[in-house]
Amino acid sequence: MNKILATFGVVVGVALLIAIAVIFPFLFIWAINTLFGLTIAYTLETWSAMVLMQIFFGTTLSFRGKK
């Protein structure tokens, strides 16, 4: 039973990460439209462009313990 729950947890976690990765670019486009009064359309083309911008300008996180 524990193995089934662990597998279910992993599947839900992966599905949640995929959902966040798909939704986040649209949220960023919405934020830009709201803040600057733009009319950027919500299309696959603008979603792809936002993903590329996030990859290009993205930062890497590192978690280092105290030395």
N, C-alpha and C positions, 0 to 999 in steps of 0.2 A: 504494500500500500504506500509506503514512504517513497518508493521509486517512482510510482505513478504520480504522486504529488510533486516530486522534484522535477519530473519531466514536464508536467503541466506548467510549473512555474517558469521553466526555461522557455517553453513555447510562448507563454504570455509575455515574458520579458522581451523576447525577440520581436514579437508582433507589436509591442508598444514602441520599441526603438524604431521600427520601420514606419509606424504611423507618425511618430515625431519627425522623422527625417522627411516625410512627404509633406506634412502640414507646415513645418517651420518656414520654408521659403514663402508660402502664401501669407503667413502672418507678418513676415518682414515686408512684403509688398504692401499689405494693408497698412502697416505702420507708416511707411513712406508716403502713401497716398493721404493718410490722415494728417500727418504732421506738416506736409508741404503743399497740400491742396492739389496734388497731381491726379491724373486720371489714367494710371497705368492699368491696363486690362489684365485680368486673371486668366492667362492662357498657358499652354504648355511651353511656349517660347519664352515667356517672361519667367516662368518657374525654373526652366533650365538655366536661364541667364543668372537668376538669383543663386542657384546652386553653385554655379561656377564662381560667382563673386564670393560666396561664403567659403569655398575651397581656397580661392586665391588670397583672401584677406583673413582667413581663419587663423586661429592661434592654437598652439598645442598646450595641453594642460599637463603639468607634471606635479606629482605629489611626492615631495621629498620629506623624509623624517628629519628630526633635529639631529645634528651631529654633536 
